[in-house]
Amino acid sequence: MSDETSPGERASAPAAETSATRRISGPRKSREIFEATLALLQDKGYEGLTVEGVAELSGVNKTTLYRWWPSKGALLGAALLHGAPLALDFPDTGTLQGDLEALLDGIVTLLTAPPASAIAVASFGAATHSPELAVHTREFFADRLAGEQPIFTRAVDRGELPPDADPMLLVDLLAGAAWLRVVFRQQPVEDDFTARAVRTVLRGAADTAPVRRGQPDGT
């Protein structure tokens, strides 16, 4: 029986809370369950991840797991949301530039340092061809965006951003740059990458490019 779809008797699993306000809910050994889920994901990939395997590794009966998470996608989604490896700090440095540099530093670390790097690539890559998992990764990103929102609220209050600025677009531009550099191009991240990326997103490429002779303001 596939873990991707849930049998009818699992329909009584507790309803999910909204991602922005979700608290950890589940059996008493939730931490062990999430750790086992992410360990198996690293070892076997999403295709090899099974609820039965998590039950065996965590020492929790699989019927208990199905009672809380009706599929492996739901279980992995909870592990991503509540597990320690993909946790991010949401800084308050006093400036938008500083906050976004610190945030992007955290994202780069997630993509380059194990075990987070293997977890992120395996889970978010699998979400592109698993509609069921994609639902739960969207919850993960919604939760992260809610955590990042105060950065942009403070920036608007300080006059660093206009009130109609799009936080999701700004985060997508920065995180997308890191993802493309690390995962797809597989190139090293220079020490000044985050500072340059944030300046470019906030000011535009023309404002951050060096002035050449013959251009306005050039010598």
N, C-alpha and C positions, 0 to 999 in steps of 0.2 A: 504494500500500500504506500503511495507517495505521501511525503510530508508536505508537499506543496498545496494540497487541498485537504480540507478537514472533514471528517465524517460527521454525520448528523448528530451523533451523541455528544459531540464536542461543542455544540452550539450554545451550551449554557455557560461557557467561559465568561468571566466578568468583562463588562464593556470597558473599552479603553477610555481614559480621560483625555482631555485635550492636551496636546503636546506641550503647550506653553505653561500649563499649570500642573502637569503630571507629577505625582510623587511616586517613589518606588513602591509598587504593590506586587504581591506574589507570595509564595510560600516562604517559610522561615529561612530556607537556604538559598535565597535569591542570589546572593553574591556568588556562591559556589556554582550555581546554575549558569550565571552570566559568564563567569570565568571559564567554565567548561565549554560553553557555546563558542566563545571567541577563540579558545585554544584549538578546538576542532576545526573552526573556520580557517585558521592559519595553516593547520596541518593538512586538511583535505580539500579546502576550497568549499564554495557554496554547494556544488553538486554533491560532494561527499558528506556534507553536514546532514545529520539526521537527529530527530528528537530522541530516538532510541540510543544513539551514541552519546548524546548529552546526558541522558538518564544514567547510563552506565558510568560515565566519567565523573558525574557529580554525586552519584549515590542517591539520587532522588528517583522515585518510581515514575515511570513514563506517564502513568495515568494522572499523576499530580501535575506534570508539565502540561499535558493536554488540557487539563482543567483550567489552567491559567492562560495558555498560549495555544490556540487551536492549530497552528502550523509552524513549520520551522522558520518561515519568514517572519511571523509574529514574534517568535522567540528571539530570533536574531535582532529584530527591530528593538526589542526591549533591552537586549544586551548592549547594543550600540548606544542607546539613549542613556542607560544607567551604569554601564560598565566604566571602569576607570581609564582604560587605554585611550579613549577618544575624548576625554574631558578637556575642556578649554577654559582658560581664565579670561574674564572680560575686564580689561584694565581700565583704570582711570588715572591717566598721566597728567591731566590738566590741559591737553591740547588734542585736537582731532588727529593731527599728524602722528603724535606719539601713541595715541590709543590704537590707531590702525596699524602702525608699525609693530606694536606689541601683539596685536591680534594676528597679523600676518606671520610674524615669527612663530607663533603657536601653531598655525596651520602648516607652515613649512616643516616644523618639527614632527607633526603628526604624519607627514608624508615621507619623512626621511629616517625616522628613528623607530626601530622595532620595539615592541610588537605592533605599535599603532599603524605603522606604514603598511604592513602586510594585511592588517584587518581592514584598513580603509580601501586599499586597492581591490581586495577580494570582494568585499561587500558592495561597494558602490559600483564596481565593474559588473557584478552579477545582477544588480538592479536594472541594468540596461536591457536585459533579456528575460527578466522575471517580473511581470506586472504585479504579482502578489508581494514580492519583496520591495518593489518600487514604492508601494503605498507606505510601507513602514520607513523607508529611507526619507521620504518626504516629511514624515512626522519628525524624524531626527533633525532635518535641516530647519524645519519650522521652529523646533525647540531652540536650536542654536541662534536663529535670527531673533527670537524673542529675548535671548540673553544678550545679544549684541545691540538691541534697540537703545538702551540707555546711552551708549556711545554717541549715537546720532542725535538723541534728544539734547544731550549736553552741548553738542556742537552747534545746534540750532540756537540754543539759549545764549551761547557765547558769540553768536554772529558769524561762526565759521562756515555754516551751511545755510542755504535758504530753506524756508519751511517746507517747500515742496520737493526737497531732495529725496531720492529713492534709495533707502538703505540697502535693500536687496540687490539693486544694481551695483552699488559700490562694492559690496561684499563679493558679489559674483565676479566682478572684474579683478579683484585682488586674489581671491581664492582660485579663480580660473587661471590666472597667470602662474601661480605656484603649481597647480596641478599639471598644466601643460609643460612647464619647465622640468619638473621632477619626474612625472610619470610617463609622459609621452616623448618628450625630447631626451629624457634621462641625462640631463646636463647638471653640473654642479650649481649650487646656489651661492653666488658671491656674497661676501660680507655685507655689501651695501645694497643687495637686491631688494630687501623689504623697503628701505628708505626710498630708493629710486621708484619702485612700483607705486608706493603710496603718493609720492609727489606727482608722478605722471597721471594717476587717476584723479587726484584732487585739482591739479592745475592744468592738465592737458599736455600733450607731447610738445607743442610749440613753446610753451613756457619753460619746460625743463631742458630743452635741447640747447647745447652750447651755441652762442652767437658766432657766426662766421663773418669773415671780411666781406664787405659788399652788401650785407644785410642791414636793415634798420638797426641802429644802435651799435653797429660793429665799428671797429677801429680801422 
